[in-house]
Amino acid sequence: MDLNKRKNIYYLFSFAICFVIAFRLVQLQLINPERFDRESEKNSVKTIITTPARGLIFDRNNKLLVDNKPSYSVVITKKEFDTNNIPLVSALINISPDELRTMLKDIEGTNRFIPTRVMRDVDFRVISFIEENRDLIGGVDYTIEPIRLYPTEFKASHIIGYSKEISKSMLQKQEGDYYRQGDLIGTTGLEAGYENYLRGEKGYEFILQDSKGREVGPLNEGKNDVQSVSGYDLILSIDADVQTYAEKLLEGRKGAIVAMDPSSGEIICLISKPDYDLNYFSGKLSPQVWTALNTNPDKPLFNRATQTRYPPGSTFKMVSALASLQEGIMKPNSTIVCEGSFKFGDKVFKDHGTYGSIGFVTSVEHSVNVFYYKLVLKIGFDNWTKYGKMLGFGEKTGIDIPEETKGLLPSPDYFNKVYGPKGWTQGYVVSLGIGQGELGVSPLQMAEYTSILANTGTFVQPHLVRFLKNPNSGELIPVSFKKRELEINKEFFKIIQKGMYLVVNGNGTGRSIRNADVEIAGKTGTAQNPHGRDHSWFIAYAPYDDPKIAICVMVENAGFGAAVAAPIAQRIILRYLLGQTDDSEIIEIKGNFPD
């Protein structure tokens, strides 16, 4: 064979090889890429994300309050799922086909290759169907995940809070990439405030699959797997027995209770009524239940302990007293004449009695309005606002749950903004002297204020968590909070304390709750309500000579502070300090209780 013929054969053979390669490339990339793409992806590694157990929650005595239990969730791997099976799967998990299509549409990017949760907390019937029909419904599987369990009658729904599936907007705003579609995230209460500790760390299992999508086994014998790590446990300052008892005392009413240790800032109990059942949020949340909770006119999801903004009535009078003493406007032995009413301009501000010339202690004991009508004008609006802020009003306390409002502490600037510089007069300020008008506070702020009075001027940040507990080592990590001394002479606080002592143990407005076993110092208050009966306030601390508990009780539409709020506070104090329980019904005490 001559040389030219050999060359032609070589060229022909080379051309044939190139043609076959080119044709195959065209076939793979242009003619039918989906089929080969799917086959190549199936012959790959499948990533299974394992959800860690959220941290447990215990009370101050290590009583378990919030646990976890196993639950089945249905997951779909979009890349392996045949959309022709949408009607079958939607019927299986009891949602509409359109809803399932929307879920699948939202699964984008790398999530297409990872099982995505489409329904949590399904019953065993669903799991059995999936096991028996794996070949029919490829891409559909289930996982076992922990969900919340509440093992006792302890409710504290506004303390614990709940978790919900993360929303699209939250997914987009998250820092990092921890959360994926369908994940739970703490939404309210401690579940939200300590989310980064409670959630734990996800685990990852890597499974080999063949070209048919069948699982072959773990990648590298499981050596590449990452174990999930449970979240940190929370050890609370809450006393579960006192909390449960206080919840019963407020049952059937609207209002709030906050009790705390004045020396440490630890919350002993925090109640908001009406409340709700946290079991609604364990597993899948019914849309009907969610709608009912949000449309209920009693607003059970609203935390009245930390988010209300009601005038505190006479419980606020001590702010003016401290301001006048510290500014040197009044001396400890100064007096004001109280004639039974106070005329300012063309308006008469009434009192509930005539007391003559009295000092600070008597003004607190008998809750004399005229004394404070006159006093607030003496100290001036700016000073009233200054000391109100110093004592914690108009600012968040910094409690370790996100649901907290600042309240409203009026100031000259505020009135100028709302009414204009010439739209208000000093007559607006007179009512502020007795805690009325546009002043708005929360029971939490009032409990902190009471703690400051009991502490003789020391602010300690209120908090619900004492320790974080490491799930691996068991190490208890203390949680630190702020503490500071107010720039008010401690001798002035002692004057206020004596007046509060006589409110209960003298002839004051709270004498009906006097107790031989514990000396309670307190102050009653009534908040005017333009929409119905007034709201009942009572603040107190005990024992008088060594305070272990400071408390605020606010009951909506219950009238005088001494009528309902004070007896509730007394029972909680006796339960906490002495273990005493009074199971008789709290009824409104009849009579005239000026405050």
C-alpha positions in Angstrom: 0.0 0.0 0.0 1.5 3.3 -1.0 2.0 6.2 1.3 -0.8 8.4 -0.1 -3.4 5.6 0.4 -2.2 5.1 4.0 -2.6 8.8 4.6 -6.2 8.8 3.3 -7.1 5.8 5.5 -5.6 7.6 8.5 -7.4 10.8 7.8 -10.7 9.0 7.3 -10.3 7.0 10.5 -9.5 10.2 12.4 -12.4 12.0 10.9 -14.7 9.2 11.9 -13.5 9.3 15.5 -13.9 13.1 15.7 -17.4 12.9 14.2 -18.5 10.3 16.8 -17.1 12.5 19.6 -18.7 15.6 18.2 -22.1 13.8 17.7 -22.0 12.5 21.3 -21.2 16.0 22.6 -24.1 17.5 20.6 -26.4 14.7 21.9 -25.4 15.2 25.6 -25.5 19.0 25.5 -28.2 19.9 23.0 -30.5 17.1 22.0 -31.5 15.5 25.3 -29.5 17.2 28.2 -32.2 16.7 30.8 -32.1 13.0 30.7 -28.4 12.7 31.0 -28.2 15.5 33.5 -30.7 13.7 35.7 -28.9 10.4 35.4 -25.5 11.9 36.2 -26.9 13.8 39.2 -28.5 10.6 40.5 -25.2 8.8 40.4 -24.0 11.2 43.2 -23.9 12.0 46.8 -27.1 12.8 48.6 -26.9 15.2 51.6 -29.2 14.5 54.5 -29.5 17.4 57.1 -30.2 16.2 60.6 -32.0 18.7 62.9 -30.6 19.0 66.4 -32.8 18.9 69.5 -33.5 22.3 70.9 -32.1 23.0 74.3 -34.3 22.1 77.3 -35.7 24.6 79.7 -35.7 24.2 83.5 -36.9 26.4 86.4 -34.7 27.7 89.2 -35.1 24.4 91.1 -34.2 22.3 88.0 -37.7 21.3 87.3 -38.1 20.4 83.6 -40.5 22.8 81.9 -39.8 22.3 78.2 -38.7 19.0 76.7 -38.5 17.5 73.2 -40.2 14.5 71.6 -39.7 12.7 68.2 -41.9 13.6 65.3 -42.1 12.5 61.7 -41.7 15.1 58.9 -42.3 14.5 55.1 -39.5 15.7 52.9 -39.2 16.1 49.1 -36.0 16.1 47.0 -37.2 18.3 44.1 -34.6 17.0 41.6 -35.9 13.4 42.1 -39.6 14.2 42.4 -42.0 13.6 39.5 -44.5 16.5 39.4 -47.2 14.1 38.1 -47.4 12.8 41.7 -48.4 16.2 43.1 -52.1 15.2 43.5 -51.2 12.0 45.2 -48.7 13.5 47.7 -50.9 16.6 48.4 -53.7 14.3 49.4 -51.4 12.2 51.5 -50.3 15.1 53.6 -53.7 16.9 53.5 -52.8 20.1 51.6 -54.0 21.4 48.3 -52.1 20.6 45.1 -51.6 24.4 44.5 -50.0 24.7 47.9 -47.6 21.9 47.2 -46.7 23.3 43.8 -45.9 26.6 45.6 -43.6 24.8 48.0 -41.8 23.0 45.2 -41.5 26.3 43.2 -39.8 27.9 46.3 -37.1 25.2 46.3 -34.3 26.7 44.3 -30.6 26.4 43.7 -28.7 23.8 45.6 -31.8 23.1 47.7 -33.1 21.0 44.7 -30.7 18.3 45.6 -31.4 18.3 49.4 -34.6 16.9 51.0 -36.8 19.8 51.9 -39.5 19.6 54.6 -43.1 20.0 53.3 -45.0 18.8 56.3 -44.0 18.2 59.9 -45.6 16.1 62.6 -47.5 13.6 60.4 -49.0 10.5 61.7 -47.7 6.9 61.2 -50.3 6.3 58.4 -48.4 8.7 56.2 -45.0 7.1 57.0 -46.4 3.6 56.2 -47.6 4.8 52.8 -44.2 6.3 51.9 -42.4 3.1 52.9 -44.8 0.9 50.9 -44.7 3.1 47.8 -41.1 4.4 47.4 -40.9 3.3 43.8 -44.2 5.0 43.0 -43.4 8.4 44.7 -39.7 8.9 44.0 -38.1 11.8 45.8 -40.6 11.6 48.7 -39.2 10.5 52.1 -39.5 11.2 55.8 -37.2 12.2 58.6 -37.5 11.9 62.4 -37.2 15.4 64.1 -37.6 16.7 67.6 -40.5 19.0 68.4 -41.4 20.7 71.7 -43.1 18.9 74.6 -44.5 20.6 77.6 -44.7 18.0 80.4 -46.3 19.9 83.3 -49.3 22.2 84.0 -46.8 25.1 84.0 -47.8 27.4 81.1 -45.9 30.6 81.1 -46.6 30.9 77.4 -45.4 34.6 77.2 -42.2 33.6 78.9 -41.3 30.5 76.9 -42.7 31.7 73.6 -42.9 29.6 70.5 -41.1 28.7 67.3 -42.6 28.9 63.8 -41.4 28.0 60.3 -39.0 30.7 59.1 -40.5 33.1 56.6 -39.1 34.0 53.2 -38.2 37.5 54.4 -36.3 36.1 57.4 -34.5 33.6 55.2 -33.3 36.4 53.0 -32.2 38.6 55.9 -30.4 35.9 57.9 -26.7 36.2 58.6 -25.0 33.2 57.3 -26.8 30.2 55.8 -27.9 28.2 58.8 -31.6 28.2 58.1 -33.3 26.6 55.1 -36.9 26.5 53.9 -39.2 24.8 56.4 -36.8 25.2 59.4 -38.2 26.3 62.8 -37.0 29.5 64.4 -37.7 31.0 67.8 -40.3 33.7 67.2 -41.3 35.0 70.7 -40.3 34.8 74.3 -37.2 32.9 75.4 -37.4 30.8 72.2 -36.6 33.9 70.3 -34.4 35.7 72.8 -32.0 32.7 73.1 -32.5 31.3 69.6 -28.7 31.2 68.8 -28.1 29.0 71.9 -31.3 26.9 71.8 -31.1 25.8 68.2 -27.9 23.8 68.4 -25.8 22.8 65.4 -27.1 20.8 62.4 -25.7 17.5 61.4 -25.0 16.2 57.9 -25.1 12.6 56.5 -23.7 11.9 53.1 -25.3 9.0 51.2 -24.1 7.5 47.9 -26.7 6.9 45.2 -26.5 5.0 42.0 -27.8 6.2 38.6 -31.2 4.9 39.5 -31.4 7.1 42.5 -31.1 4.1 44.9 -29.1 4.6 48.1 -25.9 2.5 48.0 -24.6 3.4 51.4 -22.8 6.1 53.4 -20.0 8.0 51.7 -16.6 6.9 52.9 -18.2 4.6 55.5 -19.7 7.6 57.2 -16.4 9.1 58.1 -17.4 12.4 56.4 -20.7 12.7 58.4 -21.1 15.6 60.8 -23.0 14.8 64.0 -25.7 17.3 65.1 -25.2 19.0 68.4 -28.1 19.7 70.7 -28.7 23.3 71.8 -27.8 24.8 75.2 -30.3 24.2 78.0 -31.7 27.2 79.8 -31.8 27.3 83.6 -34.4 30.0 84.5 -34.9 32.2 87.5 -38.6 31.4 87.4 -40.1 29.4 90.3 -42.5 27.0 88.5 -44.7 26.5 91.6 -45.1 30.2 92.2 -45.7 30.8 88.5 -48.4 28.2 88.3 -50.0 29.5 91.5 -50.0 33.1 90.2 -51.5 32.0 86.9 -54.4 30.5 88.8 -54.9 33.7 90.8 -55.3 35.7 87.6 -57.3 33.1 85.7 -60.5 34.6 84.2 -59.2 38.1 84.4 -57.2 40.4 82.1 -53.9 41.7 83.5 -50.3 40.9 84.4 -48.1 40.0 87.4 -44.3 40.4 87.6 -42.4 39.4 90.7 -38.6 39.6 91.0 -35.7 39.3 93.4 -34.7 42.9 94.0 -31.1 42.0 94.9 -30.4 40.0 91.7 -32.9 41.1 89.1 -34.1 37.5 88.7 -37.7 37.2 87.7 -39.6 34.9 90.0 -42.8 34.8 88.0 -44.2 36.7 85.0 -47.9 36.3 84.1 -50.0 37.7 81.3 -53.6 36.9 81.0 -55.4 35.8 78.9 -52.7 33.5 77.6 -52.6 30.5 75.2 -51.6 26.9 74.9 -48.0 26.4 73.7 -49.0 22.9 72.4 -50.6 24.7 69.5 -47.2 25.5 68.2 -45.6 22.1 68.8 -45.6 20.3 65.5 -47.7 21.8 62.7 -49.7 24.9 63.5 -53.3 24.8 62.4 -54.1 27.9 60.2 -57.5 27.9 61.9 -55.9 28.1 65.4 -53.5 30.8 64.3 -56.3 32.9 62.9 -58.4 32.4 66.0 -55.5 33.5 68.2 -54.9 36.6 66.1 -58.5 37.7 65.9 -59.4 37.0 69.5 -60.5 40.4 71.0 -58.8 39.5 74.3 -55.5 39.4 72.5 -54.0 36.3 74.1 -50.7 36.6 72.2 -50.2 40.1 73.6 -47.8 40.2 76.6 -49.5 42.4 79.0 -46.6 42.1 81.5 -44.1 43.8 79.1 -46.1 45.5 76.4 -49.0 47.4 78.0 -48.9 51.1 78.4 -51.3 52.2 81.0 -51.0 55.1 83.5 -49.9 53.6 86.8 -52.0 55.9 89.0 -50.8 56.7 92.5 -48.0 54.0 92.4 -46.0 56.7 90.5 -46.2 59.4 93.2 -42.9 58.4 94.7 -41.1 59.6 91.6 -42.1 63.2 92.3 -41.2 62.8 96.0 -37.6 61.6 95.2 -37.2 64.3 92.6 -38.1 67.1 95.0 -35.8 65.8 97.7 -32.8 65.1 95.5 -33.1 68.5 93.8 -33.3 70.3 97.2 -36.7 71.7 96.3 -38.2 70.0 99.4 -36.5 68.9 102.7 -37.2 65.6 104.4 -39.3 67.4 107.0 -41.1 69.7 104.6 -44.9 69.8 104.5 -47.6 70.7 102.1 -51.1 71.8 103.0 -53.8 69.5 101.6 -57.3 71.1 101.7 -59.2 68.3 100.0 -59.0 69.8 96.5 -56.6 71.8 94.4 -57.7 74.6 92.0 -55.5 75.3 89.1 -56.7 77.8 86.5 -60.4 77.1 86.0 -60.2 73.4 86.9 -60.6 71.8 90.3 -58.5 68.7 91.0 -60.3 66.7 93.8 -58.9 64.5 96.6 -60.5 61.8 98.6 -60.1 63.6 102.0 -58.8 66.7 103.8 -55.4 66.1 105.5 -54.1 69.5 106.4 -50.3 70.1 106.6 -48.6 66.7 106.0 -45.1 65.4 105.0 -43.8 62.8 102.6 -44.5 59.7 104.8 -48.1 60.6 105.4 -48.6 61.5 101.8 -47.5 58.1 100.7 -49.4 56.2 103.5 -52.7 57.9 102.6 -52.0 58.5 98.9 -52.9 62.2 99.2 -53.5 63.6 95.7 -53.3 67.3 96.5 -49.8 66.8 98.0 -48.6 65.6 94.6 -50.7 68.0 92.5 -48.8 70.8 94.2 -45.5 68.9 94.3 -45.2 68.2 90.6 -45.6 71.9 89.9 -42.9 72.8 92.5 -40.3 70.4 90.9 -41.1 71.3 87.3 -41.9 69.2 84.3 -38.2 68.8 83.3 -37.3 67.4 86.7 -40.3 65.1 86.8 -39.2 63.6 83.4 -35.6 63.4 84.5 -36.3 61.3 87.6 -38.9 59.3 85.8 -36.3 58.2 83.3 -33.7 57.6 86.1 -36.1 55.2 87.7 -36.6 53.2 84.6 -39.6 54.7 82.7 -39.6 55.7 79.1 -36.9 53.1 78.5 -36.8 49.3 78.0 -35.6 47.4 81.1 -33.5 45.1 79.0 -35.3 41.9 80.0 -34.1 38.9 77.9 -37.2 38.4 75.8 -37.8 40.6 72.7 -41.4 41.6 73.5 -40.9 44.8 75.5 -42.1 48.4 74.9 -40.5 51.6 76.3 -43.8 52.9 77.5 -44.4 56.6 77.4 -42.8 59.1 79.7 -44.0 62.6 78.6 -41.6 65.6 78.5 -41.9 69.2 77.4 -40.4 68.2 74.1 -43.0 65.5 73.7 -45.9 67.9 74.5 -44.5 70.5 72.1 -44.3 67.9 69.4 -47.9 66.6 70.0 -49.7 69.8 70.8 -47.4 72.6 69.7 -45.5 74.9 72.0 -48.7 76.9 72.8 -51.1 73.9 72.7 -50.6 72.8 76.2 -50.4 74.3 79.7 -49.2 73.4 83.2 -52.6 72.0 83.8 -51.5 69.0 81.7 -48.7 68.4 84.2 -50.8 68.4 87.3 -52.4 65.1 86.5 -49.0 63.6 85.8 -48.1 64.2 89.5 -50.5 61.4 90.5 -49.6 59.0 87.6 -52.4 59.9 85.3 -52.5 61.7 82.0 -50.4 60.5 79.1 -47.9 58.6 81.2 -47.8 54.9 80.1 -45.9 52.1 81.9 -45.7 48.3 81.9 -46.0 46.0 84.9 -42.4 44.9 84.2 -41.2 48.6 84.5 -43.2 48.9 87.7 -41.7 45.8 89.2 -38.2 47.1 88.4 -39.2 50.5 89.9 -40.3 48.7 93.1 -37.0 46.8 93.2 -35.1 50.1 93.0 -37.2 51.4 95.9 -36.6 48.2 97.9 -32.9 48.3 97.1 -32.5 51.9 98.3 -31.5 53.1 94.9 -29.8 50.2 93.1 -31.0 49.2 89.6 -30.5 45.5 88.7 -31.5 44.5 85.1 -34.5 42.1 85.3 -33.9 38.7 83.6 -35.4 35.3 83.2 -32.3 33.1 82.6 -29.8 32.3 85.3 -27.5 29.9 83.4 -26.8 28.4 80.0 -26.0 24.7 80.3 -23.5 23.2 77.8 -25.2 20.0 76.3 -21.9 18.2 76.1 -19.9 19.1 79.2 -22.8 20.0 81.5 -21.0 23.2 82.4 -23.2 26.0 83.8 -22.4 29.4 82.2 -23.8 32.3 84.2 -25.6 35.0 82.3 -24.4 38.5 83.2 -26.7 41.6 83.5 -26.3 45.3 84.3 -26.3 46.8 87.7 -25.9 50.5 88.7 -26.5 52.9 91.6 -28.9 55.8 91.0 -27.7 59.3 91.8 -30.2 59.8 94.6 -29.4 60.1 98.3 -30.2 56.7 100.0 -31.7 58.6 103.0 -34.5 59.8 100.7 -35.3 56.3 99.7 -35.7 55.4 103.4 -38.4 58.1 103.7 -40.3 56.5 100.8 -39.8 53.0 102.3 -41.4 54.1 105.6 -44.4 55.5 103.8 -44.8 52.3 101.8 -44.6 50.3 105.1 -47.4 52.3 106.6 -49.6 51.8 103.5 -50.0 48.2 104.6 -49.0 48.2 108.3 -50.4 51.6 109.3 -53.7 53.2 108.3 -52.9 53.3 104.6 -54.7 52.3 101.5 -53.3 48.7 101.6 -54.1 47.9 105.2 -56.5 45.1 104.2 -53.6 42.8 103.3 -51.6 43.3 106.5 -50.1 40.0 107.6 -48.7 38.9 110.9 -46.1 36.6 109.4 -44.5 39.0 106.8 -44.1 42.7 106.9 -45.1 44.0 103.4 -44.4 47.5 102.1 -46.6 48.5 99.2 -48.5 51.2 97.3 -51.9 51.0 95.7 -52.8 52.7 92.4 -55.8 53.2 90.1 -55.5 53.9 86.4 -58.3 55.8 84.9 -59.9 54.1 81.9 -62.0 56.1 79.5 -63.4 52.9 78.0 -64.8 51.3 81.2 -63.9 50.5 84.8 -60.5 51.7 86.1 -57.5 49.4 86.2 -56.2 48.1 89.5 -52.5 48.4 90.4 -50.5 47.3 93.4 -46.7 47.3 93.9 -45.0 45.9 97.0 -41.9 44.3 98.4 -41.2 42.0 101.4 -39.9 41.4 103.9 -39.7 45.1 104.7 -36.4 44.9 106.5 -34.7 42.4 104.1 -36.5 42.4 100.7 -36.5 39.1 98.9 -39.4 39.8 96.5 -40.6 42.9 94.7 -43.9 42.6 92.8 -46.3 44.4 90.6 -49.9 43.3 90.0 -52.1 45.0 87.4 -55.7 43.8 86.8 -57.7 45.5 84.1 -61.1 46.8 84.9 -60.9 45.8 88.6 -61.3 49.2 90.1 -59.3 50.4 93.2 -55.8 49.0 93.6 -56.6 47.7 97.1 -59.7 45.8 95.8 -58.2 43.0 93.7 -54.5 43.7 92.8 -53.3 43.9 96.5 -54.8 40.6 97.7 -53.3 38.8 94.7 -49.9 40.3 95.5 -50.1 39.3 99.1 -50.9 35.7 98.3 -47.9 35.4 95.9 -45.6 37.0 98.5 -46.7 34.5 101.1 -46.5 31.6 98.7 -42.9 32.5 97.7 -41.6 33.4 101.2 -43.5 30.9 103.4 -45.0 28.4 101.0 -48.4 29.3 102.1 -51.4 28.7 99.8 -54.8 30.2 99.9 -57.1 28.5 97.4 -60.1 30.7 98.1 -61.3 32.8 95.2 -60.0 36.3 94.8 -63.1 38.5 94.8 -63.3 42.2 94.7 -63.1 43.7 98.2 -66.0 46.2 98.6 -65.4 49.6 100.1 -63.8 52.9 99.5 -60.0 52.5 98.9 -58.6 55.9 98.0 -55.4 55.7 96.1 
